[in-house]
Amino acid sequence: MPGPAARTLAALAAAVLLAGCGGGGPDGAPERLPERTSDAKGEFWVDPGSEAARQVRRWHAEGRDDDARVLRRIADRAAAVWPSGEDPRPEIHRAIQGARRDGGTVVLVAYNIPHRDCGQYSAGGAPDAAAYRTWLEEFAEGIGDHPALVVLEPDAVPHLVDGCTPPVHHAERTALLGEAVDRLKRQPRTRVYLDAGNPSWITDPDELVDPLRASGVERADGISLNVSNFQSDRDVIRYGRRISEALDGKTFVIDSSRNGSGPLGDGREDDWCNPPGRSLGRAPTFETGDPLVDAYLWIKRPGESDGECRGGPPAGRWWPDYALGLARNAAAEAG
């Protein structure tokens, strides 16, 4: 999961230029973005400056047209934006401005809770509660009145249950999460989903119910499941229904970005980290056919590493070979 250094005004300018022209072609002229083929309904904003879209353009310029066409299975679909650094506003501003121009709901991930990821691959987060409150305020203000869906702090609640986050931090964390729900819900068209892990992690979902309540889930729109994981839609829905029943019918969203082949299931503790042979899952949509499933989303950006395992780069870093594998396997499964 991403967590690079703080953004600067120079970085903002670069992002705006990237969104506006999409880089240069081999002759130095501005490249034409590939036309969209997937999110034709306009449900979600598709980032024309994503790493996948840029990779498509690079490969076309290098003559790797077949690989570029396959990778469009990622580039043409909406994936969440993970604002990073001390100031989330530049990345949110770019996404919101793009969505105002192109249409669609912006999917955002708020991922900056103190003591994040228990010092593991995606360690980091705000240095203290005051810094987090400031960051969250800037995050919410950046959304404005545009339709947005926010996945709130992946792993934060499950880490209260699995023993990873020391008990001394529990009260602060649940308070901050509750405050974050309330602040984000002040934005008039923002939906908030508090993360609740996946069925391979906290195997007894009843253990999550009280921590979710303490973290403000009853004031949120629902919960998010399977973020950055590979569990099948069927298993995730079964798991989500159990949590929903305990929470008076709360609905949920599912990260289907890389679960087309399901989990690796090789018995290794790190089977969630860059497992080989996986494929893209169901495309993002609000049309789920299940009253408890609000949306299938690509929360984890397909092609970004889970961490330095199985030859992968640091967490959140773009890994084109892995991305191509996900897209190729999805194409093969689709026939």
Buried (B, 14 or more C-beta within 10 A) or exposed (E): BBBEEEBEEEBBEEBBEBBEBBBEEEEEEEBEBBEBEBBEEBBBBBBBBBBBBBBBBBBBBEEBEEBBBBBBBBBBBBBBBBBBBBBBBBBBBBBBBBBEEBBBBBBBBBBBBBBBBBEBBBEBBBEEBEBBBEBBBBBBBBBBEBBBBBBBBBBBBBBBBEEBBEEEBBEBBBBBBBBBBBBBBEBEEBBBBBBBBBBBBBEEBEBBBEBBBBBBBEEBBBBBBBBBBBBBBEBBBEBBBBBBBBBEEBBBBBBBBBBBBBBBEEEEEBBBBBBEEBBBBBBBBBEBEBEBBBBBBBBBBBBBBBBBBBEBBBBBBBBBEBBBBBBBBBBEEEE
